[in-house]
Amino acid sequence: MSSSIVSATRTVAAPAADIFDLLATPRRHSEFDGSGSVRGVQERTPERLSAGARFGMEMRIGLPYKILNEVVEFEEPTRIAWRHFGGHVWRYLLEPVDERHTHVTEQFDPTGSRAPVVLALMRARRNNARSINATLDRLQRWARDRP
């Protein structure tokens, strides 16, 4: 693993397949997004992601904007990742512990970035580390509160 990858892991009290379903459903991304930037999905976004799927999200960091992502890694129910035109990747790795618990690792991988200087100016490593931890906390709450 590259030293530039920002990563954190939590144990979530839910089966890997259930967590994967949440991650693979774009309209539900705002439920677990710890950055607070995900606002919703754009028209023509697939209901469920698959390998190579493209999906548009409505975002807000300061100002509202729209972004088109592409699924670049997809191994159900253990791995899903996407990137946009900037080239950096958001990845989720799911490792079942037992039938009811999963180690969830979220990663921000800037190694393929087309604009590393912009990421540095935006303090992307620090900000994404904070957002990743918040996302993993939200996934733990989601698992605890689900029926």
N, C-alpha and C positions, 0 to 999 in steps of 0.2 A: 504494500500500500504506500502510495506517495506521501511524503511528509506534508505536502500542501493540502491534503484532504482533511477537512474538518469532520469529526465523527463523534457520536455519542451513542450509548446503548442503555436501554432500560428493559426490565422484565415486565411484560404486560400480561395481565390475567385474562387472556383470550386465546383461542386457537389461532394458529398462523393463517388458516384459510379465511377466518372472519376478518382478521386485520387486513389481509391482502385484498379482500372484497372492498373494504373501506377505501384503501389506497387506490384501487383500480376504478373507483367511481368518482369522476371529476366533480360532479355536482355536490359531493360531500367533502371536498377538500377544505372548505372553510371550517368544517367541524374540528379538524385537527391541526390546522395551520397555526403554528406558534409565532409566526412573524407578524400576523395581523394584516397582511397585505392581500390575501385572497378574498375577493368579494363575490365571485360567482363564475358561471361558465358562459361562454359565447354560444351563439346559435351554431348549429351543425356540429357541436361537440358530441362525440359518442357517449352513450350511456355508460359503457364500461370500456376500459382501456384494454389493448392487446398489443402484441409486438408491432412496432412501426406505426401505431395509431398517432394521429395528430389531434391535439385538442387545444382549444382556445380558452383562456381564462381572463376574467376581468379582475384587475389588480389595482392597488393603490399604495404607493410609497410617496407620500407628499401629495402628488397629483394622481388622478385616476389614469390608467392606461390599460391596453389589451396586449396580451402576449400569446403567441402560438408556440406550443410545445410539441415535441415528438418523443414517443416512448422508444428508448434506445436499448433497454435491457428488460426482459420479461421472462421470468421463470416462475410460473405459478406453482405453489403459493409462497415462494421464498425470496424472490428478488424482483424489484421493479424500479426503473429509473427513467427520468426524462430530462430533456434539455431544450433550450430555445436557441435562437440565432446566435447568442453570445458564446455558445459552446460548452459552458460549464454545466455540470450534471448534478441533479438531486437524486439520491439513491436511497432505497429502503431495503434492508436485508433482514429476513425473518428466519429465526432459528427456533424450531419447536423445542421446548424444554420437556413438556409432557402434553397430555391431551388438552389441558386448560391454561397453559402458560407458554409464552413465546418471548425470546430475546429479540428485541427490535433495535436495529442499528439504523440511524439516519446519517447520511453523509452528504456533504457539499463538496463536490470534486471539481476544482477549478483547473485541473491539468490540461483540459482541452479548450480553455478559454481563448477567444479571439481578441480579447481586450484585457490582459492581465493588469495593465496600468490602471485602467478604470476600476477594476475590482479592488486594487490596492487603495486607490483614492476614496472608494466607497467604504473602506474598512470591512470588506466582505467576509474575511475570515472571522473577525471578532463578532460582527453582527449575525452571521449565520450560526456561529457557536451558540449565541444566546437564543436565536430562533429555534435551533435544533432541540435544545434542552426544553424550551417551552412546548414544542410540538410533542416531544416524548411524554412530558407531563400531561398534556391534553389527551394523548392516546391512553395513558393509564386511567385518567378520569372517565374517558369514553368506555373503557372496558368495565370499570367499576359500576358505572351508572346504567349500562344497557340492560334490557330486560332479560 
